[in-house]
Amino acid sequence: MKFESVMACAIIAVSPAIALAADLPSDANLLARAKEIHSRIITFDSHLDLPFDYAGASADGKTQFDLPKTARGQLKGAAIAVFVPQGPRTSEGYAKARVDAEKKLALIKAIAAENPGRAAIASSPADVRRISAQGKFAVVISMLNVYPLGSEIGQLDEWYKRGVRILGYTHAGNNDWADSSRPSKPLNDKPGEHGGLSELGKQGVARLNDLGMLIDVSQLTTLALKQVLAVTRAPVAATHSGIRAIVDAPRNLSDEELELIKKNGGVVQQLSPQSPGSVGGRCASCPGNGGTTRRFDFVCGKENRNRPCRHFVGLQSRWRSSRVAERRRGPERNRRASSAGLR
């Protein structure tokens, strides 16, 4: 089955809770309501990443993501990224990026291999539902930044065979496929190097559609995002994006981009106000000082009825497994978000 509809898992988590967006009187009532919601939905986090020294998911450790935390937080699955930071586009740089991508892939697959009774790899939406019904954590393999692929379009097929089902072209820095919303000064990136997507990037969109991989438009330039939407034959997702009207940063989505993704039938996974990502985190100028329910209303509800809503907007935690003790609660915060109609 093609994986372009994987974000239906996120929608399953968002839609039933929308009616519950009103503030609840106490934390006890909030958590009770959230637990009830989580008992009947699939809560899916659309973007997590692991550090190279990740110790594994078995024990309740010092990182934000592990299986004990997902169990307590009732998180049912996540897309975990084969993420390698952008580096020099040289033969040596590509070789190192490929080695690093192999390490990340091994870490992700180990979550299921080392915990067969608690987690499994999901290669389709049906797999996510089946694994969740078994009481296990569904691991979807994604990729952020195609730097390890060099300029070889055939690598899309190779990584699909290895389990990748969601793919985003860029991170912080341009590559051979697309312009990043954050070109790298240390790498001497030229802003707008490709004018959005390169020819390779446009060919890649078509091939991703053929394979059934979900395209992640997070971190692209506006031109690149528009070109993806012009070429793609399937819905896209912004798996970890902030809202530019709330926090004015280049990687955050403008009102125009939000509307275009809505028209595409895609999903915008907005960063939680409690996310460690600074571009989606708390800010003094945010409505209600960035409070969860008020922030969602700002993006999609009472104050902005014309923006994409309900089936087009979810909440993404962006938990980083390299973060330590001060943010150990990790997915446990999902319950509060769900009860506010945000997950």
Long-range contacts (C-beta under 8 A, 24 or more apart in sequence): 1-124, 1-125, 1-126, 1-212, 2-124, 2-211, 2-212, 2-234, 3-123, 3-124, 3-125, 3-165, 3-166, 3-212, 3-213, 3-214, 4-209, 4-212, 4-213, 4-214, 4-234, 4-235, 5-125, 5-214, 5-235, 6-79, 6-124, 6-125, 6-128, 6-140, 6-165, 6-166, 6-214, 7-46, 7-214, 7-235, 7-237, 7-266, 7-267, 7-269, 7-314, 8-125, 9-42, 9-44, 9-77, 9-125, 9-128, 9-129, 10-44, 10-46, 10-267, 10-269, 10-314, 11-267, 11-311, 11-314, 12-41, 12-42, 12-44, 13-41, 13-42, 13-43, 13-44, 13-314, 13-338, 13-343, 14-310, 14-311, 14-313, 14-314, 14-315, 14-341, 14-342, 14-343, 15-310, 15-311, 16-40, 16-41, 17-41, 17-338, 17-339, 17-340, 17-341, 17-342, 17-343, 18-310, 18-341, 19-341, 20-339, 20-340, 20-341, 21-293, 21-296, 21-297, 21-301, 21-340, 21-341, 21-342, 22-293, 23-293, 24-339, 30-335, 30-336, 30-339, 31-335, 31-336, 31-339, 33-339, 34-334, 34-335, 34-336, 34-337, 34-338, 34-339, 35-74, 35-335, 37-338, 37-339, 38-74, 38-334, 38-335, 38-338, 39-74, 41-76, 41-338, 42-76, 42-77, 42-128, 42-129, 42-132, 43-74, 43-75, 43-76, 43-77, 43-334, 43-338, 43-343, 44-75, 44-76, 44-77, 44-78, 44-79, 44-128, 44-138, 45-75, 45-77, 45-78, 45-79, 45-316, 45-317, 45-319, 45-331, 45-334, 46-78, 46-79, 46-166, 46-237, 46-239, 46-240, 46-267, 46-269, 46-314, 46-316, 47-78, 47-79, 47-81, 47-142, 47-144, 47-216, 47-218, 47-239, 47-240, 47-269, 47-316, 47-318, 48-78, 48-79, 48-80, 48-81, 48-317, 48-318, 48-319, 48-320, 48-321, 49-80, 49-81, 49-83, 49-144, 49-320, 49-321, 50-80, 50-104, 50-107, 50-108, 50-321, 50-322, 51-320, 51-321, 51-322, 52-100, 52-103, 52-104, 52-107, 54-107, 54-321, 56-110, 56-111, 56-114, 57-110, 57-111, 57-114, 57-115, 57-119, 58-114, 58-115, 62-324, 62-325, 62-328, 63-321, 63-322, 63-323, 63-324, 63-328, 63-330, 64-276, 64-319, 64-320, 64-321, 64-323, 64-327, 64-328, 64-330, 64-331, 65-319, 65-321, 65-330, 65-331, 66-321, 66-330, 67-111, 67-115, 67-118, 67-119, 67-137, 69-328, 69-329, 69-330, 69-331, 69-332, 70-137, 70-330, 70-331, 71-118, 71-137, 72-331, 72-332, 73-330, 73-331, 73-332, 73-333, 73-334, 73-335, 74-331, 74-334, 74-335, 75-137, 75-331, 75-334, 76-128, 76-132, 76-137, 76-138, 77-122, 77-128, 77-131, 77-132, 77-137, 77-138, 77-139, 77-140, 78-137, 78-138, 78-139, 78-140, 79-140, 79-141, 79-142, 79-165, 79-166, 79-239, 80-108, 80-111, 80-139, 80-140, 80-141, 80-142, 81-142, 81-143, 81-144, 82-108, 82-141, 82-142, 82-143, 82-144, 82-148, 82-159, 82-164, 83-143, 83-144, 83-145, 83-171, 84-145, 84-147, 84-148, 85-145, 85-147, 85-171, 85-172, 85-173, 86-145, 86-147, 86-170, 86-171, 86-172, 86-173, 86-174, 86-175, 86-180, 86-184, 86-187, 87-147, 87-173, 87-187, 88-187, 89-175, 89-176, 93-147, 94-147, 94-148, 94-150, 97-147, 97-148, 98-148, 100-148, 101-143, 101-148, 105-141, 105-162, 105-163, 108-139, 108-141, 109-141, 109-163, 111-137, 111-139, 112-139, 121-163, 122-165, 123-163, 123-165, 124-165, 140-165, 140-166, 141-165, 141-166, 142-166, 142-167, 142-168, 142-216, 142-239, 143-167, 143-168, 144-168, 144-171, 144-216, 144-218, 144-219, 145-169, 145-170, 145-171, 145-175, 146-170, 146-175, 146-177, 146-204, 147-171, 147-173, 147-175, 149-177, 150-176, 151-176, 151-177, 151-200, 153-200, 153-203, 153-204, 153-207, 156-204, 156-207, 156-208, 156-211, 156-213, 157-207, 157-211, 160-211, 160-213, 164-213, 165-212, 165-213, 165-214, 166-213, 166-214, 166-216, 166-237, 166-239, 167-208, 167-213, 167-214, 167-215, 167-216, 168-215, 168-216, 168-217, 168-218, 168-219, 168-220, 168-239, 169-197, 169-201, 169-204, 169-216, 169-220, 169-224, 170-219, 170-220, 170-224, 171-219, 172-219, 176-200, 176-201, 177-201, 177-204, 178-220, 178-221, 178-224, 179-220, 179-221, 179-223, 179-224, 180-219, 180-220, 180-221, 181-219, 181-220, 181-221, 181-222, 181-250, 181-251, 182-219, 182-250, 182-251, 192-221, 192-223, 194-224, 195-223, 196-220, 196-221, 196-223, 196-224, 196-226, 196-227, 197-224, 197-227, 197-228, 197-231, 201-227, 202-227, 202-231, 205-231, 205-232, 206-231, 206-233, 208-232, 209-233, 209-234, 217-241, 217-261, 217-266, 218-251, 219-251, 222-254, 222-256, 222-257, 225-257, 225-260, 226-260, 229-260, 229-261, 229-264, 232-264, 235-264, 235-265, 235-266, 235-267, 236-261, 236-264, 236-266, 237-266, 237-267, 237-268, 237-269, 238-266, 238-267, 238-268, 238-269, 239-269, 239-316, 240-269, 240-271, 240-277, 240-280, 240-316, 240-318, 241-268, 241-269, 241-270, 241-271, 241-280, 242-270, 242-271, 242-277, 242-279, 242-280, 243-270, 243-280, 243-298, 243-299, 245-298, 246-283, 246-285, 246-286, 246-287, 246-295, 246-298, 246-299, 247-279, 247-280, 247-281, 247-283, 247-286, 249-279, 251-279, 252-279, 252-280, 255-307, 258-307, 258-308, 259-307, 259-308, 261-308, 261-312, 262-308, 262-312, 266-312, 267-311, 267-312, 267-313, 267-314, 268-308, 268-312, 268-313, 268-314, 269-313, 269-314, 269-315, 269-316, 270-296, 270-299, 270-313, 270-314, 270-315, 270-316, 271-315, 271-316, 271-318, 272-315, 272-316, 272-317, 272-318, 272-333, 272-337, 272-342, 274-317, 274-333, 275-316, 275-317, 275-318, 275-319, 276-318, 276-319, 276-320, 276-323, 276-327, 277-318, 280-318, 292-336, 292-337, 292-340, 292-342, 293-340, 293-341, 293-342, 296-340, 296-341, 296-342, 314-342, 314-343, 315-342, 315-343
